[in-house]
Amino acid sequence: MMLSRFSGKTSCVIAKIASASPKKDPRHRAHYEDAALAYLRQNGLQLLTQNYRCRFGEIDLVMRHQKCLVFVEVRFRSRNRFAGASLTVDHRKQAKLLKTAAMFLSQHRRHADDTVRFDVLAFDRTDSASSTIQWIKDAFRP
């Protein structure tokens, strides 16, 4: 498992976005993955793979940011009474993401020596018309 090269410091960006289009159900996971993808592309990341699956789990987005390979977990909470969406990426989910990323790297050897980063994009509904998006860069490490 080659996950020894990590990017720099953890950082967090919070933005407010408009609600879902009427064509898509705002509770539908794909809508938030599409919104996350658009947001990250606007911020200079390039999509490599969407919804990568293997026996260990799934990674929502695999992207490139400059010379860094970024594994992105997208989370959504319509009610954050107990915890926001970003807090739902607990140690068990992190372990699954790490195993899945290791499998991705073993299957895509051209990325084996890349610097890797694990980001979380969390959508929290603020009202019926909007959500906040929290982008936690380098959210966790093995």
TISEVO-379292 format. One record per atom (N, C-alpha, C): residue number from 1; residue in one letter; atom name; x, y, z. Coordinates in Angstrom, 1 decimal. Example, Ala and Ser with C-alpha at 12.3 -4.5 7.8 and 13.67 -1.06 7.14 Angstrom:
# residues 2
> 1 / a / N / 13.2 / -5.7 / 7.8
> 1 / a / CA / 12.3 / -4.5 / 7.8
> 1 / a / C / 13.2 / -3.3 / 7.8
> 2 / s / N / 12.8 / -2.2 / 7.1
> 2 / s / CA / 13.7 / -1.1 / 7.1
> 2 / s / C / 12.9 / 0.0 / 7.9
This chain:
# residues 142
> 1 / m / N / 0.8 / -1.2 / 0.0
> 1 / m / CA / 0.0 / 0.0 / 0.0
> 1 / m / C / 0.9 / 1.2 / 0.0
> 2 / m / N / 0.8 / 2.0 / -1.1
> 2 / m / CA / 1.7 / 3.2 / -1.2
> 2 / m / C / 0.9 / 4.5 / -1.0
> 3 / l / N / 0.7 / 4.8 / 0.3
> 3 / l / CA / 0.0 / 6.1 / 0.6
> 3 / l / C / 0.9 / 6.9 / 1.5
> 4 / s / N / 2.2 / 6.9 / 1.2
> 4 / s / CA / 3.2 / 7.6 / 2.1
> 4 / s / C / 3.5 / 9.0 / 1.7
> 5 / r / N / 3.0 / 9.4 / 0.6
> 5 / r / CA / 3.3 / 10.8 / 0.1
> 5 / r / C / 2.1 / 11.6 / 0.3
> 6 / f / N / 2.1 / 12.6 / 1.2
> 6 / f / CA / 1.0 / 13.5 / 1.5
> 6 / f / C / 1.2 / 14.9 / 1.2
> 7 / s / N / 0.2 / 15.6 / 0.9
> 7 / s / CA / 0.2 / 17.0 / 0.6
> 7 / s / C / 0.5 / 17.8 / 1.9
> 8 / g / N / 0.4 / 19.1 / 1.8
> 8 / g / CA / 0.7 / 20.0 / 2.9
> 8 / g / C / -0.4 / 20.0 / 4.0
> 9 / k / N / -0.7 / 21.2 / 4.5
> 9 / k / CA / -1.5 / 21.4 / 5.7
> 9 / k / C / -3.0 / 21.2 / 5.3
> 10 / t / N / -3.8 / 20.9 / 6.4
> 10 / t / CA / -5.2 / 20.9 / 6.3
> 10 / t / C / -5.8 / 22.3 / 6.2
> 11 / s / N / -6.7 / 22.5 / 5.3
> 11 / s / CA / -7.4 / 23.8 / 5.3
> 11 / s / C / -8.9 / 23.6 / 5.0
> 12 / c / N / -9.7 / 24.6 / 5.3
> 12 / c / CA / -11.1 / 24.5 / 5.1
> 12 / c / C / -11.7 / 25.7 / 4.5
> 13 / v / N / -12.5 / 25.5 / 3.5
> 13 / v / CA / -13.2 / 26.6 / 2.8
> 13 / v / C / -14.7 / 26.4 / 2.9
> 14 / i / N / -15.4 / 27.4 / 3.3
> 14 / i / CA / -16.9 / 27.3 / 3.5
> 14 / i / C / -17.5 / 28.3 / 2.5
> 15 / a / N / -18.5 / 27.9 / 1.7
> 15 / a / CA / -19.2 / 28.8 / 0.8
> 15 / a / C / -20.7 / 28.4 / 0.9
> 16 / k / N / -21.5 / 29.4 / 0.5
> 16 / k / CA / -23.0 / 29.1 / 0.5
> 16 / k / C / -23.4 / 29.0 / -1.0
> 17 / i / N / -24.2 / 28.0 / -1.3
> 17 / i / CA / -24.6 / 27.7 / -2.7
> 17 / i / C / -26.1 / 27.7 / -2.7
> 18 / a / N / -26.6 / 27.9 / -3.9
> 18 / a / CA / -28.1 / 27.8 / -4.2
> 18 / a / C / -28.6 / 26.4 / -4.0
> 19 / s / N / -29.8 / 26.3 / -3.8
> 19 / s / CA / -30.5 / 25.0 / -3.7
> 19 / s / C / -30.5 / 24.3 / -5.0
> 20 / a / N / -30.9 / 23.0 / -4.9
> 20 / a / CA / -30.9 / 22.1 / -6.0
> 20 / a / C / -31.9 / 22.6 / -7.1
> 21 / s / N / -31.6 / 22.3 / -8.3
> 21 / s / CA / -32.5 / 22.6 / -9.4
> 21 / s / C / -33.8 / 21.8 / -9.2
> 22 / p / N / -34.9 / 22.3 / -9.7
> 22 / p / CA / -36.1 / 21.5 / -9.5
> 22 / p / C / -36.1 / 20.2 / -10.3
> 23 / k / N / -35.2 / 20.0 / -11.3
> 23 / k / CA / -35.2 / 18.8 / -12.0
> 23 / k / C / -34.6 / 17.6 / -11.2
> 24 / k / N / -33.9 / 17.9 / -10.1
> 24 / k / CA / -33.3 / 16.9 / -9.3
> 24 / k / C / -33.7 / 16.9 / -7.9
> 25 / d / N / -34.0 / 15.8 / -7.3
> 25 / d / CA / -34.3 / 15.8 / -5.9
> 25 / d / C / -33.1 / 16.2 / -5.1
> 26 / p / N / -33.2 / 17.2 / -4.3
> 26 / p / CA / -32.0 / 17.7 / -3.5
> 26 / p / C / -31.5 / 16.7 / -2.5
> 27 / r / N / -32.3 / 15.7 / -2.2
> 27 / r / CA / -31.8 / 14.6 / -1.2
> 27 / r / C / -31.1 / 13.6 / -2.0
> 28 / h / N / -31.1 / 13.6 / -3.3
> 28 / h / CA / -30.4 / 12.5 / -4.0
> 28 / h / C / -28.9 / 12.7 / -4.0
> 29 / r / N / -28.2 / 11.7 / -3.7
> 29 / r / CA / -26.8 / 11.7 / -3.6
> 29 / r / C / -26.1 / 12.2 / -4.9
> 30 / a / N / -26.5 / 11.8 / -6.0
> 30 / a / CA / -25.9 / 12.2 / -7.3
> 30 / a / C / -25.9 / 13.7 / -7.5
> 31 / h / N / -27.0 / 14.3 / -7.0
> 31 / h / CA / -27.0 / 15.8 / -7.2
> 31 / h / C / -25.9 / 16.4 / -6.4
> 32 / y / N / -25.6 / 16.0 / -5.2
> 32 / y / CA / -24.5 / 16.6 / -4.4
> 32 / y / C / -23.1 / 16.2 / -5.0
> 33 / e / N / -23.0 / 15.0 / -5.5
> 33 / e / CA / -21.7 / 14.7 / -6.1
> 33 / e / C / -21.5 / 15.6 / -7.4
> 34 / d / N / -22.6 / 15.8 / -8.1
> 34 / d / CA / -22.4 / 16.7 / -9.3
> 34 / d / C / -22.1 / 18.1 / -8.9
> 35 / a / N / -22.7 / 18.6 / -7.8
> 35 / a / CA / -22.5 / 19.9 / -7.3
> 35 / a / C / -21.0 / 20.0 / -6.8
> 36 / a / N / -20.6 / 19.0 / -6.1
> 36 / a / CA / -19.2 / 18.9 / -5.6
> 36 / a / C / -18.2 / 19.0 / -6.8
> 37 / l / N / -18.5 / 18.2 / -7.8
> 37 / l / CA / -17.6 / 18.1 / -9.0
> 37 / l / C / -17.5 / 19.5 / -9.6
> 38 / a / N / -18.6 / 20.2 / -9.8
> 38 / a / CA / -18.6 / 21.5 / -10.4
> 38 / a / C / -17.9 / 22.5 / -9.6
> 39 / y / N / -18.1 / 22.4 / -8.3
> 39 / y / CA / -17.4 / 23.3 / -7.3
> 39 / y / C / -15.8 / 23.1 / -7.4
> 40 / l / N / -15.4 / 21.8 / -7.4
> 40 / l / CA / -14.0 / 21.5 / -7.4
> 40 / l / C / -13.4 / 21.9 / -8.8
> 41 / r / N / -14.1 / 21.7 / -9.8
> 41 / r / CA / -13.6 / 22.1 / -11.2
> 41 / r / C / -13.4 / 23.6 / -11.2
> 42 / q / N / -14.3 / 24.4 / -10.6
> 42 / q / CA / -14.2 / 25.8 / -10.6
> 42 / q / C / -13.0 / 26.3 / -9.8
> 43 / n / N / -12.5 / 25.4 / -8.9
> 43 / n / CA / -11.4 / 25.7 / -8.1
> 43 / n / C / -10.1 / 25.0 / -8.6
> 44 / g / N / -10.1 / 24.6 / -9.8
> 44 / g / CA / -8.9 / 24.2 / -10.5
> 44 / g / C / -8.6 / 22.7 / -10.4
> 45 / l / N / -9.5 / 21.8 / -9.9
> 45 / l / CA / -9.2 / 20.4 / -9.9
> 45 / l / C / -9.7 / 19.8 / -11.2
> 46 / q / N / -9.1 / 18.7 / -11.6
> 46 / q / CA / -9.5 / 17.9 / -12.8
> 46 / q / C / -10.0 / 16.6 / -12.4
> 47 / l / N / -11.1 / 16.1 / -13.0
> 47 / l / CA / -11.7 / 14.8 / -12.7
> 47 / l / C / -10.9 / 13.7 / -13.4
> 48 / l / N / -10.5 / 12.7 / -12.6
> 48 / l / CA / -9.9 / 11.5 / -13.2
> 48 / l / C / -10.9 / 10.4 / -13.2
> 49 / t / N / -11.7 / 10.2 / -12.1
> 49 / t / CA / -12.6 / 9.1 / -12.0
> 49 / t / C / -13.7 / 9.5 / -11.1
> 50 / q / N / -15.0 / 9.1 / -11.4
> 50 / q / CA / -16.1 / 9.4 / -10.5
> 50 / q / C / -16.7 / 8.1 / -10.1
> 51 / n / N / -17.0 / 7.9 / -8.8
> 51 / n / CA / -17.6 / 6.7 / -8.2
> 51 / n / C / -16.7 / 5.5 / -8.5
> 52 / y / N / -15.5 / 5.6 / -8.1
> 52 / y / CA / -14.6 / 4.4 / -8.2
> 52 / y / C / -15.0 / 3.4 / -7.1
> 53 / r / N / -15.2 / 2.2 / -7.6
> 53 / r / CA / -15.7 / 1.1 / -6.7
> 53 / r / C / -14.7 / -0.1 / -6.7
> 54 / c / N / -14.5 / -0.7 / -5.5
> 54 / c / CA / -13.8 / -1.9 / -5.4
> 54 / c / C / -14.4 / -2.7 / -4.3
> 55 / r / N / -13.8 / -3.8 / -3.9
> 55 / r / CA / -14.4 / -4.6 / -2.8
> 55 / r / C / -14.3 / -4.0 / -1.5
> 56 / f / N / -13.5 / -3.0 / -1.3
> 56 / f / CA / -13.3 / -2.3 / 0.0
> 56 / f / C / -14.3 / -1.1 / 0.2
> 57 / g / N / -14.8 / -0.6 / -0.9
> 57 / g / CA / -15.8 / 0.5 / -0.8
> 57 / g / C / -15.8 / 1.4 / -2.1
> 58 / e / N / -16.1 / 2.6 / -1.9
> 58 / e / CA / -16.3 / 3.5 / -3.0
> 58 / e / C / -15.6 / 4.9 / -2.7
> 59 / i / N / -15.0 / 5.5 / -3.7
> 59 / i / CA / -14.6 / 6.9 / -3.5
> 59 / i / C / -15.4 / 7.7 / -4.5
> 60 / d / N / -16.0 / 8.7 / -4.0
> 60 / d / CA / -16.9 / 9.5 / -4.8
> 60 / d / C / -16.2 / 10.2 / -6.0
> 61 / l / N / -15.1 / 10.9 / -5.8
> 61 / l / CA / -14.4 / 11.6 / -6.8
> 61 / l / C / -12.9 / 11.3 / -6.7
> 62 / v / N / -12.2 / 11.0 / -7.8
> 62 / v / CA / -10.7 / 11.0 / -7.8
> 62 / v / C / -10.3 / 12.1 / -8.7
> 63 / m / N / -9.6 / 13.1 / -8.2
> 63 / m / CA / -9.2 / 14.2 / -9.0
> 63 / m / C / -7.7 / 14.6 / -8.9
> 64 / r / N / -7.3 / 15.5 / -9.8
> 64 / r / CA / -5.9 / 15.9 / -9.8
> 64 / r / C / -6.0 / 17.4 / -9.5
> 65 / h / N / -5.1 / 17.8 / -8.6
> 65 / h / CA / -4.9 / 19.3 / -8.2
> 65 / h / C / -3.5 / 19.5 / -8.3
> 66 / q / N / -3.1 / 20.2 / -9.4
> 66 / q / CA / -1.7 / 20.4 / -9.7
> 66 / q / C / -1.0 / 19.1 / -9.8
> 67 / k / N / 0.0 / 18.8 / -8.9
> 67 / k / CA / 0.7 / 17.5 / -8.9
> 67 / k / C / 0.2 / 16.5 / -7.9
> 68 / c / N / -1.0 / 16.8 / -7.3
> 68 / c / CA / -1.5 / 16.0 / -6.2
> 68 / c / C / -2.7 / 15.2 / -6.7
> 69 / l / N / -2.8 / 13.9 / -6.3
> 69 / l / CA / -3.9 / 13.1 / -6.5
> 69 / l / C / -4.9 / 13.3 / -5.3
> 70 / v / N / -6.1 / 13.6 / -5.6
> 70 / v / CA / -7.0 / 14.0 / -4.5
> 70 / v / C / -8.2 / 13.0 / -4.5
> 71 / f / N / -8.4 / 12.3 / -3.4
> 71 / f / CA / -9.5 / 11.4 / -3.2
> 71 / f / C / -10.6 / 12.2 / -2.4
> 72 / v / N / -11.8 / 12.3 / -3.0
> 72 / v / CA / -12.8 / 13.2 / -2.4
> 72 / v / C / -14.0 / 12.4 / -1.9
> 73 / e / N / -14.4 / 12.6 / -0.7
> 73 / e / CA / -15.6 / 12.1 / -0.1
> 73 / e / C / -16.6 / 13.2 / 0.0
> 74 / v / N / -17.8 / 13.0 / -0.6
> 74 / v / CA / -18.9 / 13.9 / -0.6
> 74 / v / C / -19.9 / 13.5 / 0.4
> 75 / r / N / -20.3 / 14.4 / 1.3
> 75 / r / CA / -21.3 / 14.1 / 2.3
> 75 / r / C / -22.4 / 15.2 / 2.3
> 76 / f / N / -23.6 / 14.8 / 2.7
> 76 / f / CA / -24.8 / 15.7 / 2.7
> 76 / f / C / -25.6 / 15.4 / 4.0
> 77 / r / N / -26.0 / 16.5 / 4.7
> 77 / r / CA / -26.9 / 16.3 / 5.8
> 77 / r / C / -28.0 / 17.4 / 5.6
> 78 / s / N / -29.3 / 16.9 / 5.6
> 78 / s / CA / -30.4 / 17.8 / 5.5
> 78 / s / C / -30.7 / 18.4 / 6.9
> 79 / r / N / -30.3 / 17.7 / 7.9
> 79 / r / CA / -30.5 / 18.2 / 9.3
> 79 / r / C / -29.2 / 18.0 / 10.0
> 80 / n / N / -28.7 / 19.0 / 10.6
> 80 / n / CA / -27.4 / 18.9 / 11.3
> 80 / n / C / -27.6 / 19.1 / 12.8
> 81 / r / N / -28.8 / 18.6 / 13.3
> 81 / r / CA / -29.1 / 18.8 / 14.7
> 81 / r / C / -28.0 / 18.1 / 15.6
> 82 / f / N / -27.5 / 17.0 / 15.3
> 82 / f / CA / -26.5 / 16.3 / 16.1
> 82 / f / C / -25.1 / 16.5 / 15.6
> 83 / a / N / -24.9 / 16.6 / 14.3
> 83 / a / CA / -23.5 / 16.8 / 13.8
> 83 / a / C / -23.7 / 17.2 / 12.3
> 84 / g / N / -22.7 / 18.0 / 11.9
> 84 / g / CA / -22.7 / 18.4 / 10.5
> 84 / g / C / -22.2 / 17.3 / 9.6
> 85 / a / N / -22.4 / 17.5 / 8.3
> 85 / a / CA / -22.0 / 16.4 / 7.3
> 85 / a / C / -20.5 / 16.0 / 7.4
> 86 / s / N / -19.7 / 17.0 / 7.7
> 86 / s / CA / -18.2 / 16.7 / 7.7
> 86 / s / C / -17.8 / 15.8 / 8.8
> 87 / l / N / -18.6 / 15.8 / 9.9
> 87 / l / CA / -18.3 / 14.9 / 11.1
> 87 / l / C / -18.8 / 13.5 / 10.9
> 88 / t / N / -19.5 / 13.2 / 9.8
> 88 / t / CA / -19.9 / 11.9 / 9.5
> 88 / t / C / -18.8 / 11.0 / 8.9
> 89 / v / N / -17.6 / 11.6 / 8.6
> 89 / v / CA / -16.5 / 10.9 / 8.0
> 89 / v / C / -15.7 / 10.5 / 9.3
> 90 / d / N / -16.1 / 9.4 / 9.9
> 90 / d / CA / -15.4 / 9.0 / 11.2
> 90 / d / C / -14.3 / 8.0 / 10.8
> 91 / h / N / -13.7 / 7.5 / 11.9
> 91 / h / CA / -12.5 / 6.6 / 11.7
> 91 / h / C / -12.8 / 5.4 / 10.8
> 92 / r / N / -14.0 / 4.8 / 11.0
> 92 / r / CA / -14.3 / 3.7 / 10.2
> 92 / r / C / -14.4 / 4.0 / 8.7
> 93 / k / N / -15.1 / 5.2 / 8.4
> 93 / k / CA / -15.2 / 5.6 / 7.0
> 93 / k / C / -13.8 / 5.9 / 6.4
> 94 / q / N / -13.0 / 6.6 / 7.2
> 94 / q / CA / -11.6 / 6.9 / 6.8
> 94 / q / C / -10.8 / 5.6 / 6.5
> 95 / a / N / -11.0 / 4.6 / 7.3
> 95 / a / CA / -10.3 / 3.3 / 7.0
> 95 / a / C / -10.7 / 2.7 / 5.7
> 96 / k / N / -12.0 / 2.8 / 5.4
> 96 / k / CA / -12.5 / 2.3 / 4.2
> 96 / k / C / -12.0 / 3.1 / 3.0
> 97 / l / N / -12.0 / 4.4 / 3.2
> 97 / l / CA / -11.4 / 5.2 / 2.1
> 97 / l / C / -10.0 / 5.0 / 1.8
> 98 / l / N / -9.2 / 4.8 / 2.9
> 98 / l / CA / -7.8 / 4.5 / 2.8
> 98 / l / C / -7.5 / 3.1 / 2.0
> 99 / k / N / -8.3 / 2.1 / 2.4
> 99 / k / CA / -8.2 / 0.8 / 1.7
> 99 / k / C / -8.6 / 0.9 / 0.2
> 100 / t / N / -9.6 / 1.7 / 0.0
> 100 / t / CA / -10.1 / 1.8 / -1.4
> 100 / t / C / -9.1 / 2.6 / -2.2
> 101 / a / N / -8.5 / 3.7 / -1.6
> 101 / a / CA / -7.5 / 4.5 / -2.3
> 101 / a / C / -6.3 / 3.6 / -2.6
> 102 / a / N / -5.9 / 2.8 / -1.7
> 102 / a / CA / -4.7 / 1.9 / -1.9
> 102 / a / C / -5.0 / 0.9 / -3.1
> 103 / m / N / -6.3 / 0.4 / -3.2
> 103 / m / CA / -6.6 / -0.4 / -4.3
> 103 / m / C / -6.6 / 0.4 / -5.6
> 104 / f / N / -7.1 / 1.6 / -5.6
> 104 / f / CA / -7.0 / 2.5 / -6.8
> 104 / f / C / -5.6 / 2.6 / -7.3
> 105 / l / N / -4.7 / 2.9 / -6.3
> 105 / l / CA / -3.3 / 3.1 / -6.7
> 105 / l / C / -2.6 / 1.8 / -7.2
> 106 / s / N / -3.0 / 0.7 / -6.6
> 106 / s / CA / -2.5 / -0.6 / -7.1
> 106 / s / C / -3.0 / -0.9 / -8.6
> 107 / q / N / -4.2 / -0.4 / -8.9
> 107 / q / CA / -4.7 / -0.7 / -10.2
> 107 / q / C / -4.3 / 0.4 / -11.2
> 108 / h / N / -3.9 / 1.5 / -10.8
> 108 / h / CA / -3.5 / 2.7 / -11.6
> 108 / h / C / -2.0 / 3.1 / -11.3
> 109 / r / N / -1.1 / 2.2 / -11.7
> 109 / r / CA / 0.3 / 2.4 / -11.3
> 109 / r / C / 0.9 / 3.7 / -11.7
> 110 / r / N / 0.4 / 4.3 / -12.7
> 110 / r / CA / 1.0 / 5.6 / -13.1
> 110 / r / C / 0.8 / 6.7 / -12.0
> 111 / h / N / -0.1 / 6.5 / -11.1
> 111 / h / CA / -0.3 / 7.4 / -10.0
> 111 / h / C / 0.4 / 6.9 / -8.7
> 112 / a / N / 1.1 / 5.8 / -8.7
> 112 / a / CA / 1.7 / 5.2 / -7.5
> 112 / a / C / 2.7 / 6.2 / -6.8
> 113 / d / N / 3.4 / 7.0 / -7.5
> 113 / d / CA / 4.3 / 7.9 / -6.9
> 113 / d / C / 3.8 / 9.3 / -6.7
> 114 / d / N / 2.5 / 9.5 / -7.0
> 114 / d / CA / 1.9 / 10.9 / -6.8
> 114 / d / C / 1.8 / 11.2 / -5.3
> 115 / t / N / 1.8 / 12.5 / -5.0
> 115 / t / CA / 1.4 / 12.9 / -3.7
> 115 / t / C / -0.1 / 12.7 / -3.6
> 116 / v / N / -0.6 / 12.2 / -2.5
> 116 / v / CA / -2.1 / 12.0 / -2.3
> 116 / v / C / -2.6 / 12.9 / -1.2
> 117 / r / N / -3.9 / 13.1 / -1.4
> 117 / r / CA / -4.6 / 14.0 / -0.4
> 117 / r / C / -6.1 / 13.4 / -0.3
> 118 / f / N / -6.6 / 13.5 / 0.9
> 118 / f / CA / -8.0 / 13.1 / 1.1
> 118 / f / C / -8.8 / 14.3 / 1.6
> 119 / d / N / -9.7 / 14.7 / 0.7
> 119 / d / CA / -10.6 / 15.8 / 1.0
> 119 / d / C / -12.0 / 15.4 / 1.3
> 120 / v / N / -12.7 / 16.2 / 2.0
> 120 / v / CA / -14.1 / 16.0 / 2.3
> 120 / v / C / -14.9 / 17.3 / 1.8
> 121 / l / N / -15.9 / 17.1 / 1.0
> 121 / l / CA / -16.8 / 18.1 / 0.7
> 121 / l / C / -18.1 / 17.8 / 1.4
> 122 / a / N / -18.5 / 18.7 / 2.3
> 122 / a / CA / -19.7 / 18.5 / 3.1
> 122 / a / C / -20.8 / 19.5 / 2.8
> 123 / f / N / -22.0 / 19.1 / 2.5
> 123 / f / CA / -23.1 / 20.0 / 2.2
> 123 / f / C / -24.0 / 19.9 / 3.4
> 124 / d / N / -24.3 / 21.0 / 4.0
> 124 / d / CA / -25.3 / 21.1 / 5.1
> 124 / d / C / -26.4 / 22.1 / 4.7
> 125 / r / N / -27.6 / 21.6 / 4.7
> 125 / r / CA / -28.8 / 22.4 / 4.4
> 125 / r / C / -28.9 / 23.5 / 5.4
> 126 / t / N / -29.0 / 24.7 / 4.9
> 126 / t / CA / -29.2 / 25.9 / 5.8
> 126 / t / C / -30.6 / 26.3 / 5.9
> 127 / d / N / -31.3 / 26.1 / 4.8
> 127 / d / CA / -32.8 / 26.4 / 4.7
> 127 / d / C / -33.3 / 25.7 / 3.4
> 128 / s / N / -34.5 / 25.9 / 3.1
> 128 / s / CA / -35.1 / 25.2 / 1.9
> 128 / s / C / -34.5 / 25.8 / 0.6
> 129 / a / N / -33.8 / 26.9 / 0.6
> 129 / a / CA / -33.3 / 27.5 / -0.6
> 129 / a / C / -31.8 / 27.4 / -0.8
> 130 / s / N / -31.1 / 27.0 / 0.2
> 130 / s / CA / -29.6 / 26.9 / 0.1
> 130 / s / C / -29.0 / 25.9 / 1.0
> 131 / s / N / -27.7 / 25.7 / 0.7
> 131 / s / CA / -26.9 / 24.8 / 1.5
> 131 / s / C / -25.5 / 25.5 / 1.6
> 132 / t / N / -24.8 / 25.1 / 2.7
> 132 / t / CA / -23.4 / 25.5 / 2.7
> 132 / t / C / -22.5 / 24.4 / 2.3
> 133 / i / N / -21.5 / 24.7 / 1.7
> 133 / i / CA / -20.5 / 23.7 / 1.3
> 133 / i / C / -19.2 / 23.9 / 2.0
> 134 / q / N / -18.7 / 22.9 / 2.7
> 134 / q / CA / -17.5 / 23.0 / 3.4
> 134 / q / C / -16.5 / 22.0 / 2.8
> 135 / w / N / -15.4 / 22.6 / 2.3
> 135 / w / CA / -14.3 / 21.9 / 1.6
> 135 / w / C / -13.2 / 21.7 / 2.6
> 136 / i / N / -13.0 / 20.5 / 3.1
> 136 / i / CA / -11.8 / 20.3 / 4.0
> 136 / i / C / -10.8 / 19.6 / 3.2
> 137 / k / N / -9.7 / 20.4 / 2.9
> 137 / k / CA / -8.6 / 19.9 / 2.1
> 137 / k / C / -7.7 / 19.1 / 3.1
> 138 / d / N / -7.2 / 18.0 / 2.7
> 138 / d / CA / -6.3 / 17.1 / 3.5
> 138 / d / C / -7.0 / 16.8 / 4.8
> 139 / a / N / -8.2 / 16.3 / 4.8
> 139 / a / CA / -9.1 / 16.1 / 5.9
> 139 / a / C / -8.5 / 15.1 / 6.9
> 140 / f / N / -7.8 / 14.1 / 6.4
> 140 / f / CA / -7.3 / 13.1 / 7.3
> 140 / f / C / -6.1 / 12.4 / 6.6
> 141 / r / N / -5.3 / 11.7 / 7.4
> 141 / r / CA / -4.1 / 11.0 / 6.9
> 141 / r / C / -4.1 / 9.6 / 7.5
> 142 / p / N / -3.4 / 8.6 / 6.8
> 142 / p / CA / -3.3 / 7.3 / 7.4
> 142 / p / C / -2.5 / 7.3 / 8.7
